[in-house]
């Protein structure tokens, strides 16, 4: 794996209790229009797995496209997920840093060699994501984003 893929942060995500309030506050701070809120699709579409088991976990999402990365706001809305778990354990805060990779299997293999496992994975239109269980070794959750060909 070329570690250069992991040198550019594509996204930083914050888990929040109230996405309406948080997006308004961020928009005001950044001096931008309030972006729309979307909701993750159902398990039938996302094939979501959380801690090795199928999950119906969902979330409301909001994205601010900044000059150097995307700021994502996430509000869990039901079902077991890394987002709900984080909110319950840590409260609101920075949930993960995301990196885009070309070769998912190679990246996951390298992470496994480092003892970093998978916390959650799912798909979205055109690609997918994997959240790592890397807080004990890296001090943060990583999200690996990939696109399907």
Backbone torsions as a table, in degrees:
resi	resn	phi	psi	omega
1	UNK	NA	127.0	172.4
2	UNK	-73.5	113.5	-177.5
3	UNK	-67.0	-8.1	176.5
4	UNK	-61.4	-28.9	177.8
5	UNK	-60.1	-30.1	-176.0
6	UNK	-96.2	14.2	-179.2
7	UNK	-96.2	-8.1	179.2
8	UNK	-120.0	113.3	177.7
9	UNK	-73.5	125.5	-179.5
10	UNK	-90.3	-26.8	-170.9
11	UNK	-158.9	147.0	169.6
12	UNK	-124.9	133.8	-176.1
13	UNK	-121.2	142.2	179.4
14	UNK	-120.9	127.7	174.9
15	UNK	-86.8	131.9	-177.1
16	UNK	-130.3	159.2	175.8
17	UNK	-84.8	-33.2	-174.8
18	UNK	-132.9	95.9	-175.1
19	UNK	-67.3	-31.5	178.3
20	UNK	-60.4	-50.1	-179.4
21	UNK	-65.2	-46.7	-177.2
22	UNK	-62.8	-43.1	-178.7
23	UNK	-67.0	-36.4	177.1
24	UNK	-64.2	-43.9	179.1
25	UNK	-64.5	-43.5	178.7
26	UNK	-65.6	-41.7	179.5
27	UNK	-61.6	-42.3	178.5
28	UNK	-63.5	-46.7	179.7
29	UNK	-59.9	-44.7	-176.2
30	UNK	-81.8	-13.0	-178.5
31	UNK	69.2	39.1	-179.4
32	UNK	-127.0	167.7	176.0
33	UNK	-68.7	151.6	178.3
34	UNK	-71.3	119.6	-179.3
35	UNK	-75.3	160.0	179.5
36	UNK	-71.2	160.0	175.1
37	UNK	-103.8	134.8	173.7
38	UNK	-118.5	169.5	178.1
39	UNK	-128.0	140.0	178.2
40	UNK	-60.7	153.0	-179.1
41	UNK	-79.4	174.1	-178.4
42	UNK	-72.2	165.8	180.0
43	UNK	-56.6	-33.1	179.2
44	UNK	-58.9	-32.4	179.1
45	UNK	-90.9	-38.7	-173.4
46	UNK	-88.8	-21.2	-176.7
47	UNK	54.3	38.2	-173.8
48	UNK	-65.3	136.2	176.0
49	UNK	-124.0	127.5	176.1
50	UNK	-123.6	119.9	-179.2
51	UNK	51.6	44.3	174.2
52	UNK	83.4	-0.6	-177.8
53	UNK	-125.8	146.3	175.1
54	UNK	-56.9	141.3	-178.3
55	UNK	-138.3	145.8	174.9
56	UNK	-96.1	16.0	179.9
57	UNK	-57.0	137.1	179.9
58	UNK	-136.7	168.1	-179.7
59	UNK	-154.6	153.9	168.4
60	UNK	-91.0	139.8	-176.1
61	UNK	-128.0	150.0	177.1
62	UNK	-147.1	136.0	-174.2
63	UNK	-123.5	130.3	172.0
64	UNK	-109.8	116.7	179.4
65	UNK	-87.9	103.3	179.8
66	UNK	-92.7	174.7	-176.3
67	UNK	-68.7	-27.3	-175.9
68	UNK	-115.0	-12.9	177.6
69	UNK	-168.4	176.9	176.6
70	UNK	-104.0	129.7	173.8
71	UNK	-96.1	120.3	-178.6
72	UNK	-111.0	132.8	172.4
73	UNK	-105.3	136.5	-176.5
74	UNK	-130.3	125.2	173.0
75	UNK	-118.0	112.1	177.3
76	UNK	-61.9	140.9	-178.9
77	UNK	-128.3	15.4	174.9
78	UNK	141.9	150.8	178.1
79	UNK	79.8	154.4	179.1
80	UNK	-63.7	133.9	178.6
81	UNK	-162.4	164.4	174.8
82	UNK	-62.5	-31.9	-179.5
83	UNK	-68.4	-47.8	-179.8
84	UNK	-64.7	-42.9	179.2
85	UNK	-59.4	-45.6	-179.8
86	UNK	-61.7	-46.9	-179.1
87	UNK	-60.4	-42.9	180.0
88	UNK	-68.1	-38.7	-176.7
89	UNK	-83.9	-38.0	-170.5
90	UNK	-119.5	-11.6	-173.4
91	UNK	77.9	-167.4	179.8
92	UNK	-66.9	149.1	177.3
93	UNK	159.9	-178.1	-179.6
94	UNK	-67.7	120.1	-176.9
95	UNK	-91.4	-46.5	-176.0
96	UNK	-158.3	164.0	167.2
97	UNK	-110.5	136.2	-177.6
98	UNK	-112.1	144.5	178.3
99	UNK	-130.2	139.1	175.3
100	UNK	-92.2	134.8	179.5
101	UNK	-128.4	154.3	177.3
102	UNK	-86.9	-38.9	-174.8
103	UNK	-118.8	92.9	-176.8
104	UNK	-60.1	-48.1	-176.7
105	UNK	-60.2	-41.4	179.2
106	UNK	-65.3	-43.2	179.5
107	UNK	-64.0	-46.4	179.0
108	UNK	-64.0	-35.9	176.6
109	UNK	-61.8	-44.5	178.6
110	UNK	-62.9	-42.2	178.9
111	UNK	-64.6	-40.5	177.5
112	UNK	-60.7	-41.0	177.9
113	UNK	-59.0	-30.2	180.0
114	UNK	-87.9	2.7	-179.9
115	UNK	81.1	18.1	-179.0
116	UNK	-100.6	118.9	-178.1
117	UNK	-100.1	-177.6	-178.1
118	UNK	-97.2	134.7	177.7
119	UNK	-98.4	-45.4	-176.8
120	UNK	-153.9	147.9	174.6
121	UNK	-145.2	156.1	178.9
122	UNK	-167.9	176.1	-179.1
123	UNK	-122.6	154.7	171.4
124	UNK	-138.6	169.4	-177.4
125	UNK	-57.4	117.3	178.1
126	UNK	91.7	-2.5	-178.8
127	UNK	179.9	-153.6	-179.0
128	UNK	-166.7	-176.4	-177.4
129	UNK	-146.2	156.8	172.1
130	UNK	-137.5	125.2	172.0
131	UNK	-94.5	136.2	-179.4
132	UNK	-96.7	154.9	173.1
133	UNK	-95.4	75.1	-169.9
134	UNK	-121.1	13.1	-178.7
135	UNK	-63.6	-39.6	-176.9
136	UNK	-71.7	-28.0	-178.4
137	UNK	-100.0	-31.8	-177.7
138	UNK	-114.5	-11.6	-179.6
139	UNK	82.4	5.0	-178.5
140	UNK	-157.7	156.3	171.2
141	UNK	-81.7	137.0	173.8
142	UNK	-108.1	143.7	170.3
143	UNK	-112.8	128.9	175.8
144	UNK	-103.1	117.8	179.2
145	UNK	-101.6	138.0	177.4
146	UNK	-141.3	157.3	178.2
147	UNK	-114.8	143.2	176.5
148	UNK	-85.5	149.2	178.5
149	UNK	-82.7	NA	NA
